[in-house]
Amino acid sequence: MMTTTNNDYLVRATALNERVRAFALNATGVVNELQRRHDTYPAVTAALGRTAMGALLLSASALKEEEHALTVDVRGNGPVRRILVTANGRGEVRGFVGNPHAHADHHASGKLNVAGVVGTDGYVSVTRDLGMRETYQGMVELLSGEIGEDLAYYMYKSEQTPSAVGIGVFVNPDLTVDAAGGYMVQLLPGLSDEEIVEIEQRAAALPHPTTMIREGTTPEQILEMLFPEGYTFGDRYPISFNCPCSRQRFEGAIVSLGSDEIQRIIDEEDQPYTEVVCHFCNEAYHFSPHEMQGILDRSRD
């Protein structure tokens, strides 16, 4: 099941003679769909949305586009407990949180307290599956619980790539998402200290990502603000919420439980059907007693 809008897309580019990689995205529709499916409260929406955008930006930086998948796992001591997001080279993303109704008081400025629901004691791990036999996983401790800073810290500590990450989510009073977007800039070898300082200053001087998205600033224009001297356009592709779960996949998962466990489920089920819910998209699949008996028979073959 896929959900996308015409405004949701990601742009890849390079600058300064390919010594900088840059990415920017508008993911308002994607984060809206995540909020709708998981009924997240505002600070959780921001935390999940930032993690989803971070996964998309990190995925965009991979060398192999179509073949790879990436997972970001955030586990902190805050009430949300866990955020798990997966993205792939086709710009598809899905995710879930441990506690969608976690709450933390707003900051004095009125901004959502993302660190309050995530926590500041814990870790963030990133697993890259590049389509080969082995996967690569890196892990760092949480730096701030604000997600963007934590992912930049991960890039520096685990992948030795200094990066600037600016991502944000603006949540309406009715819990829907008005804006979600941002950028990531990766500094590669060969930059002078003066060039690095200039990039950092430009990134620090940018308006907040949600301010830019709400004002209609496009991902391309965000990159223009970061690199007024010009950048080399790489490509642009749509991003979307997509979960590959299906009734057939869950049937296979139930079969894999084994006949004893399936029989136990059938014996203990006092409802007119057995319900299985996908954690990533909250889609529910119902299996009648007759269908469960058929699954049990297949498990014995």
N, C-alpha and C positions, 0 to 999 in steps of 0.2 A: 504494500500500500504506500503510495507516494503522494506527497503534498508539496506543491511548489507555487511560486508566483513569479510574474515577469520581472519584478524588482529584485528578486533574490539571486544574486550572482557574485562570483569571486573573480578578481583580476590578478594576474601574475605579471611581474615586470622585473627588470634589472636596471641598475643605475651605476653611474661612476665606473664605466668600462667593465661592467659585470662584477665589480667588487662588492656590490650590494644586491641582495635579493629582496624584493618588496611584494607584499600581498595586501589586498584590501577587499572588503566584502560588505554587502548589505544582506542581512539574514533575518529581517523583520518577520517575514512570513514563516520561516522555519521555527523561530523561537515562539511565535504565536501558536504554532501547532504543538510544540512541546508543552506549552502551558495548558492548552486545551485538553490534551490527552491525559495529562497527569494532574490537572487541577492544582497547580502549584500556587502557593502564596507568593507575594511580590518578591521578597528577598531570595526565595528559592528559585523563582523564575529567572532572576538576574544571575544567580549562581549557575544554574543549569544552562542558561543561554550563553553565558560567557564560556563555559566549558565546551559547549557544542561548537561555538565559533572558533575557539582555540584549537579544537580537534580538526576542523576544516582547514584552518590556516596551516597547521603543522602538516596535515595531509597534502596540502598543495605544494609544500616544499620538498616532498619526496621525489626521487629521481624517476621512479616508474609510476606512471599515472594510473593506468587502468588495473594494474595487477596487485596493488598494495592495499592494505587496510591498516587502520590505526585506532588504538584504544587509549583513552585518557581516563584514569581512575583516580579520583580524589577522595581521600578518607581523612576526615578531620575530627576533632573532638567537639564540634558544634552539633546542634540538634538535627541537622539534615543528615548527619552520619556518613553518607556516601553519595558520590555522583559518579556515574559510569556512562561514558559516551563512546560510541564507535563511529568512525567516518571512513570513507573509501575514496579512491582516486576518481570516481565519477561524480564527486560532490554530494554524495548522499550521507546523511547523518541520522542517528537515533540515539536515545539515551534515557536514563531514569535516575531517580533519586531515592534515598532510603526513607526520607520523611518529607513528602510534598507539602505538608502543612506546618513546617517549622517556621518559627518567627523569632525575630530579634528587633529590639527597638531601633528606630531610625537614628542616624547620626544627628548631631545638633544642627547640621546644615540642612537636614531634611532628606538627605540621600539614603538610599536603601543600604542596610547594614549587611552586606554580603559576607564579610568576615565573621559577623556575629552568628550566622547560621552554619557556615562552613567550619569555623574554628581556626585557630592558628597553630595548633599542635597536631601534627599528622604528617601525611606525605601525599605527593602526587607522583603517579607512575605513568609512563607512556610506553606502549608496546607497539612496535612496527612489524607488520607482516608484509614483507616485500615479495611474496609469491615464491619464496624459496623454502627449503626444508626447515630452516631455523628462523626464529623470530628474534628481534632485538628489543630488549626492555631496559629502560633506564628509570631510576627512581631518585627523588630528592625530597627532603623535608619541606613542609609548607613554609613559605617565607612570610606571607601576610594573610592568606585566606581570601584574597581578593581575586584570585584566579589568573588575571592577566599578568600580574607581577610574579606569581608562582610559576607560570609557564615560561616567562622570560628567564627566571632563575634556573628552571630545568634546562632550557636550551644552553645556558652558559655553563652550568655545572656538569651536565650529563653528556651533552653533545658538543661542547667546546665551541659554541657559536653564539657570540654576543648578539642579543636581539632586543628590540624595542617592541612591546606588545601593548596596543591600546584597543580595548574592547569594552562595550557597554550595552546595557539593556534599559530602556525606559518603559516602566509599567504604568498603565492607566489606572484610575481609581476602580474601574470595573474588572481589574485583574488582567485585561488584555494587554498586548504589547504594542506600543506605539512606534518604537524604533529599536533596532538591534543591528549593530555593525561595528566595524573597526579595521585595524590594520596590524601587520607585523612586518618589521624590517630586520633582516639578518645581515650582520656585518661580516664580510669575508676577509681573508688575508689580503694584505696589500694596501689597506687604507692607512693614511697618515693620521697622527693624533689630531691634527687640526680638522680633518674631514670627519672624524668620529665625533668630535665635540660639536661640530656644526650640525650633523644629523641629529644628535641628542637634543640640541637646543631647539631645532625645528619641531621635533616630536613633542617636546615639553610645551612648546608654544601653541600647539594645535588646540582648538576647542575640544570639549569632551566629545567622544565618538557619537553619542546619542544626540548631542546638539547638532552635529554636522548632518546626521541622517535625517533628523526632524526638519532641518532647513532645506532638505532636498539635495544635499551634497552627494555626488555619486562616488563609488569607489575610485574611479579614474581621477576625479577631482581631489580626493584625499591624497593620492599619490603625487598629483601636481603640487599640492601644498607642501608635501614632504621634500619634493625634488623640483624646485622651480627652475633649475637649470635644464631640466628635461630628464626623461627616463625612456627606456626601451620597452615597448609594450610586448608582453609575451603572449598571453591569451586571456580569454574571458569565457567562463562557462557557468551554467546555472547550478545552483545548490538547492537541495530539497531535503525534506524529512522523508525518510524511506525505511520501512522495516520489512525484511524479507520473510517474516513469519507467515505461516499458512496452516490450514487445517491438516494438510498432508504431512507437514513437518512435525506437527504435534502428535499425530498418530504414530509416526515413527519414534518420537521421543517416548510415548507411552509404551510402545512395544519393547523399547530398550530397558524398561524398568524390570522386565522379567515377569513370568506368569504368576509367581507367588504374590508380588506386590500388586499387580493388576487385579488379582482375585480379592485381595484385601480391600482395595478401593471399591470394587463392586459390592462386596459384602457390607462395607461401612457406609456406603452412600445412601442417604435417606431422601435425596432429592430426585425429581423426575429426570435429571440429567447430571452428568459429570461436567464441571466447568473447569477449563484450563485457560489461564490469562497470561498473555505475553507481558513480561516486565517492561520491555522497551516501548511498547506502543499502547498497552492497556486493552488490546483487542481480546475479546473473550470468545472462546470456541466451546460449543456444547456438544456432548456425546451422549446419546440415548443409551439406556441399558442394553438394547439390542446391538448398538454399535460397539459398546464396550465389550460385549461378549465376543463379537467378531474380532476385535483387537486381541482379546485374550487367546482366541483360537490361533491367530496368526503367530502369537508369541510362543506357542507350543510347537509350531512347525519346525 
